[in-house]
Amino acid sequence: MTLWGCVGMSPVLLGEPPHVDAQGTALARRLVPAQRGTRAKLRVGVVGLGKQALDDHIPGIAASDAADLVAVCDDDDNVLREQGSLGVASYREFRQMITAEQLDFVVVTVPHNVGAAVVEAAAERGVHVLKEKPFATTLTEARRLAQVCSDAGIELMVTLQRRFNPIYTSFPQLADQIGTAFMIEAQYTLHIDDPSEGWRGSAAKAGGGCIIDMGYHIIDTLLWYFGLPNRILADTSVQARPDRSYDAEDSALIHFGYDSGLYGSLLLSRFIGPKTEHIRLIGSKGIVHLERGHIRRLGNNGQVEESLTRDQAWKSAAVSQINYFCRVIDGSRVNISCPGHNLDHMRFIAACYASAKTHTYVDPKEAI
Ligand SMILES: NC(=O)c1ccc[n+]([C@@H]2O[C@H](COP(=O)([O-])OP(=O)(O)OC[C@H]3O[C@@H](n4cnc5c(N)ncnc54)[C@H](O)[C@@H]3O)[C@@H](O)[C@H]2O)c1
């Protein structure tokens, strides 16, 4: 097993994600300037004007010097009316938008079960796609979409904003200093009062619950740092609100292990507050503790050896991500979150769901 998966053991520059190919192999950094000042901005359409589009992507596009918002789409008339102030062409039907507008790429921020159809419509027209996580709702769908993108020759990048955050990119540098890493302890939890609410309460619409939804981010981070595990054992629950009816898991506890001896646990929940996110890597000569905005290297006795803090900069990842994808399209950056790469995320997730059903270990490489 390669301990670092995509990143490799080489140092990474703060603020810029490492370059990796579709197999997740670290590549030499290409220092080709994008020369945006001399080029037209790329034309972008956004499909799905919900929370993620309005909080992150539309402000990200507005702040970008590489992309221009030219059209938006939502199938809810009220939402379209409310967003009239965006001042661009608006559509109820994404196929119509993709056909009518000369788009360079679409940002896809729709409920998970709608995503595949938008990707297919964009691919048909040769329009690139910046897709909100998850890549797909199932591993089967992911394989099909990877083929669709490859046949159409389009770039699809799944949005994983932690890869654009220097706190996260500095993890491997600190982890290099703690001897032999043998254990990982990770957690991502938050509290939603009613897990049955909206499309997220339905496994058919969301593809699952906390594992495939919010869990996608921390699973990405684990794959980025450590690669795909050799075995996964997961338990999931839909019991946090017995007074509500839903089938998308509210919580999950996942044990994962590597043939190298490294092993770990991941607690995910969309019911257990307060909001917490951390990854702790324990080694023979120290500990690395990563949380939002803060990373520390500790001695094995818990004493802090060094630390790095980033203040209130979370949103800057949105514009970095848009600008980075524009560079992927113009060929000056490697797609760090392409379909081939995200198949591993979907294997990890499929293994969790299979294990939760069978109560046995599942090898994610053999997940179907
Ligand atoms: N990266 C992150 O941190 C992060 C955070 C939140 C959500 N997300 C992701 O963003 C995506 C959207 O999540 P959200 O929280 O914004 O959801 P949301 O429910 O707030 O918004 C979804 C929007 O899509 C619209 N929509 C539904 N079907 C449509 C269709 N057929 N055509 C056009 N529009 C349609 C809905 O009307 C709604 O306005 C999901 O993939 C989610 O996982 C990512």
The ligand as a Tripos MOL2 file, in Angstrom:
@<TRIPOS>MOLECULE
LIG
   44    48     1     0     0
SMALL
NO_CHARGES

@<TRIPOS>ATOM
      1 N1        -19.1810   20.7080   -0.6660 N.am      1 LIG1
      2 C1        -19.9520   20.9130    0.3970 C.2       1 LIG1
      3 O1        -19.4830   21.2300    1.4840 O.2       1 LIG1
      4 C2        -21.4210   20.7560    0.2560 C.ar      1 LIG1
      5 C3        -22.2820   21.2910    1.2150 C.ar      1 LIG1
      6 C4        -23.6710   21.1550    1.0100 C.ar      1 LIG1
      7 C5        -24.1410   20.4780   -0.0930 C.ar      1 LIG1
      8 N2        -23.2530   19.9610   -1.0030 N.ar      1 LIG1
      9 C6        -23.7260   19.2440   -2.1980 C.3       1 LIG1
     10 O2        -24.3540   20.1790   -3.0750 O.3       1 LIG1
     11 C7        -25.4500   19.5470   -3.7360 C.3       1 LIG1
     12 C8        -26.7160   20.3170   -3.4470 C.3       1 LIG1
     13 O3        -26.9340   20.3490   -2.0570 O.3       1 LIG1
     14 P1        -27.7870   21.5470   -1.3900 P.3       1 LIG1
     15 O4        -27.5890   21.4270    0.0730 O.co2     1 LIG1
     16 O5        -27.4680   22.8310   -2.0460 O.co2     1 LIG1
     17 O6        -29.2520   21.0540   -1.7620 O.3       1 LIG1
     18 P2        -30.5820   21.9340   -1.8270 P.3       1 LIG1
     19 O7        -31.7010   21.0040   -1.6490 O.co2     1 LIG1
     20 O8        -30.4380   23.1240   -0.9260 O.co2     1 LIG1
     21 O9        -30.5630   22.4930   -3.3430 O.3       1 LIG1
     22 C9        -30.8240   21.7090   -4.4580 C.3       1 LIG1
     23 C10       -31.5100   22.5860   -5.5210 C.3       1 LIG1
     24 O10       -31.6260   21.8150   -6.7190 O.3       1 LIG1
     25 C11       -32.9080   22.1000   -7.2630 C.3       1 LIG1
     26 N3        -33.3080   20.9920   -8.1520 N.ar      1 LIG1
     27 C12       -33.8200   19.7850   -7.8130 C.ar      1 LIG1
     28 N4        -34.0750   19.0520   -8.9190 N.ar      1 LIG1
     29 C13       -33.7000   19.8150   -9.9670 C.ar      1 LIG1
     30 C14       -33.7220   19.6250  -11.3720 C.ar      1 LIG1
     31 N5        -34.1710   18.4870  -11.9260 N.pl3     1 LIG1
     32 N6        -33.2810   20.6240  -12.1640 N.ar      1 LIG1
     33 C15       -32.8440   21.7900  -11.6340 C.ar      1 LIG1
     34 N7        -32.8010   22.0330  -10.3020 N.ar      1 LIG1
     35 C16       -33.2200   21.0610   -9.4840 C.ar      1 LIG1
     36 C17       -33.8260   22.2720   -6.0490 C.3       1 LIG1
     37 O11       -34.9990   22.9790   -6.3730 O.3       1 LIG1
     38 C18       -32.9110   23.0340   -5.1130 C.3       1 LIG1
     39 O12       -33.0420   24.4370   -5.2580 O.3       1 LIG1
     40 C19       -25.4530   18.1000   -3.2390 C.3       1 LIG1
     41 O13       -24.7040   17.3230   -4.1280 O.3       1 LIG1
     42 C20       -24.7520   18.1870   -1.8960 C.3       1 LIG1
     43 O14       -24.1380   16.9860   -1.4870 O.3       1 LIG1
     44 C21       -21.9130   20.1040   -0.8450 C.ar      1 LIG1
@<TRIPOS>BOND
     1     1     2 1
     2     2     3 2
     3     2     4 1
     4     4     5 ar
     5     4    44 ar
     6     5     6 ar
     7     6     7 ar
     8     7     8 ar
     9     8     9 1
    10     8    44 ar
    11     9    10 1
    12     9    42 1
    13    10    11 1
    14    11    12 1
    15    11    40 1
    16    12    13 1
    17    13    14 1
    18    14    15 2
    19    14    16 1
    20    14    17 1
    21    17    18 1
    22    18    19 2
    23    18    20 1
    24    18    21 1
    25    21    22 1
    26    22    23 1
    27    23    24 1
    28    23    38 1
    29    24    25 1
    30    25    26 1
    31    25    36 1
    32    26    27 ar
    33    26    35 ar
    34    27    28 ar
    35    28    29 ar
    36    29    30 ar
    37    29    35 ar
    38    30    31 1
    39    30    32 ar
    40    32    33 ar
    41    33    34 ar
    42    34    35 ar
    43    36    37 1
    44    36    38 1
    45    38    39 1
    46    40    41 1
    47    40    42 1
    48    42    43 1
@<TRIPOS>SUBSTRUCTURE
     1 LIG1         1 GROUP 0 **** ****
